[in-house]
């Protein structure tokens, strides 16, 4: 009964995702961003900043002073448990090289790397080919849609929001892993987020707490970086001169 309910739940979520995808529209020509939900996005963004101030930033400060002998295995384990999903997305994208690299990384790091606590695959030149279902949708030609801010997940787009939902619901580890392995994986991903927060403390602080309009800055940074990752736009560094005297907040809106 539980398996049937779980299957029905996943099927329902996929149907919702399909409806959301049908609403995705490409941004108008010449428009830097498509943000029709700005009012609600700003509400969720303010909530995210408050959550960061109360929980994630303090956790990042603690993680930043921990020795690498503690933080590196946690990050390596978190990366490793995400590889099966990347392998699946590589297959869906027809990226045989990336799929093979991630599959080999998972095999080597899970065995020689003691469950993924260490990264011997990286030591021999097998670098992670990061991907997700949002990228899969982009490869399939789905437009990015409107900009969104998701509770807990932060900046996104309609396309990436659907991708996040699918990645969460259809993580291969959920099907083949034990409950203990799934719990460890969830804990490692949460801890890795705190470690990443600590590693980029100054950059994130400058956006969240030092910008005149941090929402606009975060929106630009996310969209430019994501489009560059997907090959849909040049790097923000190619378009903005950080040393220009004319660079101001007006350029972010």
C-alpha positions as CSV (number, residue, x, y, z in Angstrom):
1,X,0.0,0.0,0.0
2,X,2.8,2.4,0.9
3,X,4.6,1.7,-2.4
4,X,1.3,2.4,-4.3
5,X,0.7,5.7,-2.5
6,X,4.3,6.7,-3.1
7,X,4.0,5.9,-6.8
8,X,0.8,7.8,-7.1
9,X,2.3,10.8,-5.3
10,X,5.2,10.8,-7.7
11,X,2.9,10.5,-10.7
12,X,0.8,13.4,-9.4
13,X,3.9,15.5,-9.0
14,X,5.1,14.7,-12.5
15,X,1.7,15.8,-13.9
16,X,1.9,19.0,-11.9
17,X,5.4,19.5,-13.3
18,X,4.1,19.0,-16.9
19,X,1.5,21.7,-16.3
20,X,4.2,24.1,-15.0
21,X,6.4,23.3,-18.0
22,X,3.6,24.2,-20.4
23,X,3.5,27.6,-18.8
24,X,7.2,28.3,-19.3
25,X,7.8,31.0,-21.8
26,X,11.0,32.4,-23.2
27,X,12.0,35.9,-22.1
28,X,11.3,38.7,-24.6
29,X,14.1,39.6,-27.0
30,X,16.4,42.0,-25.3
31,X,15.0,41.5,-21.9
32,X,17.6,40.6,-19.2
33,X,15.1,38.8,-17.0
34,X,11.5,37.8,-16.8
35,X,10.2,38.4,-13.3
36,X,6.3,38.7,-13.3
37,X,6.2,37.3,-9.7
38,X,8.5,39.9,-8.2
39,X,6.3,40.8,-5.3
40,X,6.0,37.2,-4.0
41,X,9.6,36.5,-5.0
42,X,10.8,39.4,-2.8
43,X,8.7,38.0,0.1
44,X,10.4,34.6,-0.2
45,X,13.7,36.2,-0.7
46,X,13.4,38.2,2.5
47,X,12.4,35.0,4.3
48,X,15.5,33.3,2.9
49,X,17.8,36.1,4.0
50,X,16.2,35.9,7.5
51,X,16.8,32.2,7.5
52,X,20.4,32.7,6.5
53,X,20.9,35.3,9.2
54,X,19.5,33.0,11.9
55,X,20.7,29.6,10.9
56,X,22.8,29.1,7.8
57,X,25.3,32.0,8.3
58,X,26.2,31.0,11.9
59,X,26.5,27.4,10.7
60,X,28.8,28.5,7.9
61,X,30.9,30.5,10.4
62,X,31.4,27.3,12.4
63,X,32.2,25.2,9.3
64,X,34.7,27.8,8.1
65,X,36.9,27.3,11.2
66,X,36.8,23.5,11.1
67,X,39.8,21.6,9.8
68,X,39.8,20.3,6.2
69,X,40.1,16.8,7.6
70,X,36.5,17.1,8.9
71,X,34.8,19.2,6.2
72,X,36.4,17.6,3.1
73,X,35.0,14.1,3.7
74,X,31.6,15.5,4.3
75,X,31.6,17.5,1.1
76,X,33.0,14.5,-0.8
77,X,30.3,12.2,0.5
78,X,27.6,14.7,-0.3
79,X,29.0,15.0,-3.9
80,X,29.2,11.3,-4.3
81,X,25.6,10.6,-3.3
82,X,24.4,13.0,-6.0
83,X,26.3,11.3,-8.8
84,X,23.6,8.6,-9.6
85,X,21.2,11.4,-10.4
86,X,23.8,13.1,-12.6
87,X,24.4,9.8,-14.4
88,X,20.7,9.5,-15.1
89,X,20.5,13.1,-16.4
90,X,23.6,12.5,-18.6
91,X,21.8,9.6,-20.2
92,X,18.7,11.7,-20.8
93,X,20.8,14.5,-22.3
94,X,22.6,12.0,-24.6
95,X,25.9,13.1,-22.9
96,X,27.6,9.7,-23.0
97,X,31.0,11.2,-22.0
98,X,29.7,13.0,-19.0
99,X,27.5,10.1,-18.0
100,X,30.5,7.7,-18.2
101,X,32.7,10.0,-16.2
102,X,30.2,10.4,-13.4
103,X,29.5,6.7,-13.4
104,X,33.2,5.9,-13.0
105,X,33.6,8.6,-10.3
106,X,30.7,7.0,-8.3
107,X,32.2,3.5,-8.7
108,X,35.7,4.4,-7.7
109,X,34.8,6.8,-4.9
110,X,32.2,4.4,-3.4
111,X,34.7,1.6,-3.3
112,X,38.2,2.9,-3.1
113,X,37.0,6.1,-1.6
114,X,35.3,4.3,1.3
115,X,31.7,5.2,0.5
116,X,32.6,8.5,-1.0
117,X,34.4,10.0,2.0
118,X,37.4,10.5,-0.2
119,X,37.9,11.4,-3.9
120,X,40.5,9.1,-5.5
121,X,38.6,9.5,-8.8
122,X,39.4,13.2,-8.8
123,X,43.1,12.4,-8.0
124,X,43.4,10.5,-11.3
125,X,41.7,13.2,-13.3
126,X,38.0,12.2,-13.3
127,X,36.4,15.5,-12.5
128,X,32.6,15.7,-11.8
129,X,30.4,16.6,-14.7
130,X,27.8,18.5,-12.8
131,X,24.3,18.4,-14.2
132,X,20.7,18.2,-13.2
133,X,17.2,17.8,-14.6
134,X,16.9,21.5,-15.2
135,X,19.8,21.2,-17.6
136,X,18.1,18.2,-19.2
137,X,15.0,20.3,-19.8
138,X,17.2,23.0,-21.4
139,X,18.8,20.4,-23.7
140,X,15.3,19.3,-24.7
141,X,14.5,22.8,-25.7
142,X,12.3,23.9,-22.8
143,X,12.6,27.7,-22.2
144,X,13.7,28.9,-18.8
145,X,10.4,30.6,-18.0
146,X,9.9,33.2,-15.3
147,X,12.4,33.9,-12.5
148,X,11.4,32.3,-9.2
149,X,12.6,32.3,-5.6
150,X,11.9,29.0,-4.0
151,X,11.6,28.6,-0.2
152,X,14.7,26.8,1.1
153,X,16.2,26.4,-2.4
154,X,16.6,30.1,-3.3
155,X,16.9,31.6,-6.8
156,X,15.5,29.5,-9.6
157,X,13.4,29.7,-12.8
158,X,10.2,27.9,-13.8
159,X,12.3,25.4,-15.7
160,X,14.8,24.8,-12.9
161,X,12.0,24.6,-10.3
162,X,10.5,21.6,-12.2
163,X,14.0,20.2,-12.6
164,X,14.5,20.4,-8.8
165,X,11.2,18.7,-8.1
166,X,12.0,15.8,-10.5
167,X,15.6,15.4,-9.1
168,X,14.2,15.2,-5.6
169,X,11.4,12.7,-6.5
170,X,13.4,10.5,-8.8
171,X,16.8,10.4,-7.1
172,X,18.2,6.9,-8.0
173,X,19.6,6.6,-4.5
174,X,16.1,6.6,-3.1
175,X,15.4,3.4,-5.1
176,X,18.5,1.4,-4.4
177,X,19.8,2.8,-1.1
178,X,18.9,1.7,2.4
179,X,17.1,4.0,4.8
180,X,20.3,4.5,6.7
181,X,22.2,5.5,3.5
182,X,19.4,7.9,2.5
183,X,19.4,9.5,6.0
184,X,23.2,9.9,5.9
185,X,23.0,11.3,2.4
186,X,20.4,13.9,3.5
187,X,22.5,14.9,6.5
188,X,25.6,15.2,4.4
189,X,23.9,17.5,1.9
190,X,22.6,19.8,4.7
191,X,26.1,19.9,6.2
192,X,27.7,20.5,2.8
193,X,25.4,23.5,2.4
194,X,26.8,25.0,5.6
195,X,30.3,24.2,4.5
196,X,29.7,26.0,1.2
197,X,28.2,29.0,3.0
198,X,31.4,29.2,5.1
199,X,33.6,28.9,2.0
200,X,31.9,31.8,0.2
201,X,31.1,33.9,3.4
202,X,32.3,37.2,2.1
203,X,30.7,37.0,-1.3
204,X,27.3,35.9,0.0
205,X,27.4,38.5,2.8
206,X,28.2,41.3,0.2
207,X,25.0,40.3,-1.7
208,X,22.7,39.7,1.2
209,X,23.7,42.4,3.6
210,X,25.8,45.0,1.8
211,X,23.8,45.7,-1.4
212,X,21.3,48.5,-1.7
213,X,18.9,46.1,-3.4
214,X,20.2,42.6,-2.7
215,X,17.2,41.0,-4.4
216,X,18.1,42.6,-7.8
217,X,21.8,41.7,-7.4
218,X,21.0,38.0,-6.5
219,X,18.6,37.8,-9.4
220,X,21.2,39.0,-11.9
221,X,24.0,36.8,-10.4
222,X,21.8,33.7,-10.6
223,X,20.4,34.2,-14.1
224,X,23.8,35.1,-15.6
225,X,25.6,32.3,-14.0
226,X,22.9,29.7,-14.8
227,X,22.7,30.8,-18.4
228,X,26.4,30.6,-18.7
229,X,26.4,27.1,-17.2
230,X,23.9,26.0,-19.8
231,X,25.6,27.7,-22.7
232,X,22.7,30.1,-23.1
233,X,24.6,33.3,-22.5
234,X,28.1,34.6,-22.1
235,X,29.6,34.8,-18.7
236,X,28.6,37.9,-16.6
237,X,32.4,38.6,-16.5
238,X,32.3,39.1,-20.3
239,X,29.5,41.6,-20.1
240,X,30.3,43.6,-16.9
241,X,33.6,45.3,-16.1
242,X,33.9,45.1,-12.3
243,X,36.4,48.0,-12.4
244,X,34.2,50.3,-14.4
245,X,33.4,53.6,-12.7
246,X,30.0,53.5,-14.3
247,X,29.0,50.2,-12.6
248,X,26.2,50.8,-10.2
249,X,23.0,49.2,-8.9
250,X,21.1,50.7,-11.9
251,X,22.9,48.2,-14.1
252,X,21.3,45.3,-12.2
253,X,17.8,46.4,-12.8
